[in-house]
Amino acid sequence: MSEAIGEAVLIEAREAYPLRQMVLRPYLSVDEVGAEYDHAEGTFHVGYTVDDRIVAIMSVLRDEDPNTGEDAWRIRSMASHPDVRGSGLGGRVLEFGINHAMGIERLPIWCNARRVAYGFYERYGFSVVSDEFEIEGIGPHKVMRREADLA
């Protein structure tokens, strides 16, 4: 894909489901990828749209940091369409989501990062804060965290 012209915007949870299913949960149907957190109070969803097509997504919710127990933001279901991987659109979604979260309340933000995404999150100020662990059916992960003062 050449230079994408689009924007990161807030989207409804259901708008993220096709890409969530395709990239993160291909063993489920689109109707099965919804999660309880999708509609929890304080949760929001970000999509990057190009020509009215959502090509990158993430969900952000309030969830305590598993290592410290403190109140924090958590990233879930971050994905980019294979056609746009490496184009920087995932980073734009991440930055938009972090900025939106910090505009609501400045808290640390964390995620369970897949092994293939460790470097991506490190480029955006996240640090590894756990040993690697396995999520059954998905693969190896580490908890990664970014402090609120980096936003």
C-alpha positions as CSV (number, residue, x, y, z in Angstrom):
1,M,0.0,0.0,0.0
2,S,1.4,3.4,-0.9
3,E,1.1,6.4,1.5
4,A,-2.3,5.9,3.2
5,I,-4.6,8.9,3.4
6,G,-7.0,8.3,6.2
7,E,-7.4,9.0,9.9
8,A,-7.6,7.4,13.3
9,V,-11.0,7.8,14.8
10,L,-13.2,6.4,17.6
11,I,-15.3,3.5,16.3
12,E,-18.0,1.3,17.6
13,A,-16.9,-2.1,18.9
14,R,-18.8,-4.0,16.2
15,E,-16.9,-2.1,13.5
16,A,-13.6,-3.7,14.8
17,Y,-14.9,-7.3,14.7
18,P,-14.2,-8.2,11.0
19,L,-10.5,-7.2,11.4
20,R,-10.3,-8.6,14.9
21,Q,-11.6,-11.9,13.6
22,M,-9.3,-12.0,10.5
23,V,-6.1,-11.1,12.3
24,L,-6.4,-12.2,15.9
25,R,-9.1,-14.9,16.1
26,P,-9.4,-16.6,12.7
27,Y,-10.7,-19.7,14.3
28,L,-13.9,-17.8,15.4
29,S,-16.6,-16.3,13.4
30,V,-17.1,-12.5,13.2
31,D,-20.1,-12.9,15.5
32,E,-18.0,-14.7,18.1
33,V,-15.1,-12.2,18.5
34,G,-17.0,-9.8,20.6
35,A,-15.7,-9.6,24.2
36,E,-17.3,-8.6,27.5
37,Y,-14.9,-5.6,27.8
38,D,-16.2,-4.2,24.4
39,H,-19.1,-2.5,26.2
40,A,-17.7,-2.0,29.7
41,E,-17.9,1.5,31.1
42,G,-14.8,3.6,30.0
43,T,-13.9,1.3,27.1
44,F,-13.3,2.8,23.7
45,H,-12.3,1.5,20.3
46,V,-10.0,3.1,17.7
47,G,-9.9,2.4,14.0
48,Y,-7.8,3.7,11.2
49,T,-9.9,4.2,8.1
50,V,-8.7,4.4,4.5
51,D,-11.3,4.9,1.9
52,D,-14.0,4.0,4.4
53,R,-12.3,0.7,5.2
54,I,-11.0,0.0,8.7
55,V,-7.4,-1.2,8.3
56,A,-6.1,-1.0,11.9
57,I,-7.8,-1.3,15.3
58,M,-7.4,-1.3,19.0
59,S,-9.5,-1.3,22.1
60,V,-8.7,0.5,25.3
61,L,-10.3,-0.2,28.7
62,R,-9.7,0.4,32.4
63,D,-8.0,-2.6,34.0
64,E,-5.6,-2.7,36.9
65,D,-1.9,-3.4,36.1
66,P,-1.4,-7.1,36.8
67,N,2.1,-6.5,38.4
68,T,1.3,-3.5,40.6
69,G,-2.5,-3.7,41.1
70,E,-2.8,0.0,40.4
71,D,-5.5,1.6,38.2
72,A,-4.4,1.6,34.6
73,W,-5.5,1.6,31.0
74,R,-5.2,-1.6,29.0
75,I,-4.8,-2.2,25.3
76,R,-6.7,-5.2,23.8
77,S,-7.3,-6.5,20.3
78,M,-4.8,-4.4,18.5
79,A,-4.4,-5.5,14.9
80,S,-3.5,-4.2,11.4
81,H,-4.7,-5.6,8.1
82,P,-1.9,-7.6,6.4
83,D,-2.1,-5.1,3.4
84,V,-1.0,-2.2,5.7
85,R,1.5,-3.9,8.1
86,G,4.7,-2.0,8.3
87,S,3.1,1.2,7.0
88,G,2.9,3.0,10.3
89,L,-0.9,2.9,10.6
90,G,-0.8,0.6,13.6
91,G,1.4,3.2,15.3
92,R,-1.0,6.0,14.4
93,V,-3.8,4.0,16.0
94,L,-1.7,3.3,19.1
95,E,-0.8,7.0,19.5
96,F,-4.4,8.1,19.0
97,G,-5.6,5.6,21.6
98,I,-2.9,6.6,24.1
99,N,-3.6,10.3,23.6
100,H,-7.4,9.8,24.0
101,A,-6.9,7.7,27.1
102,M,-4.5,10.3,28.7
103,G,-7.0,13.0,27.9
104,I,-9.6,11.2,30.0
105,E,-7.2,10.3,32.8
106,R,-3.4,10.1,33.0
107,L,-2.7,6.6,34.0
108,P,-0.1,4.0,33.0
109,I,-1.1,1.8,30.0
110,W,-0.3,-1.8,29.6
111,C,-0.9,-4.8,27.3
112,N,-0.3,-8.5,26.9
113,A,1.9,-8.2,23.8
114,R,2.4,-11.1,21.4
115,R,6.0,-12.0,20.7
116,V,5.8,-10.6,17.2
117,A,4.8,-7.2,18.7
118,Y,7.5,-6.7,21.4
119,G,9.6,-4.4,19.2
120,F,6.5,-2.4,18.0
121,Y,5.5,-1.5,21.5
122,E,9.1,-0.7,22.5
123,R,9.2,1.9,19.7
124,Y,6.3,3.6,21.4
125,G,7.8,3.8,24.9
126,F,6.6,0.5,26.3
127,S,8.9,-1.7,28.5
128,V,8.7,-5.4,29.2
129,V,7.6,-6.0,32.8
130,S,7.1,-9.7,32.9
131,D,8.6,-13.0,31.9
132,E,7.2,-14.5,28.7
133,F,4.1,-16.6,29.2
134,E,1.8,-18.7,27.0
135,I,-1.8,-17.8,26.2
136,E,-3.4,-21.1,25.2
137,G,-4.3,-21.2,21.5
138,I,-2.6,-17.8,20.8
139,G,1.0,-18.1,21.7
140,P,3.8,-16.4,23.7
141,H,3.3,-13.0,25.3
142,K,4.9,-10.6,27.7
143,V,3.2,-7.8,29.7
144,M,4.4,-4.5,28.5
145,R,3.8,-1.1,30.2
146,R,4.2,2.6,29.3
147,E,4.1,5.2,32.1
148,A,1.6,8.0,31.9
149,D,4.3,10.7,31.9
150,L,5.5,9.5,28.5
151,A,2.3,10.7,26.8
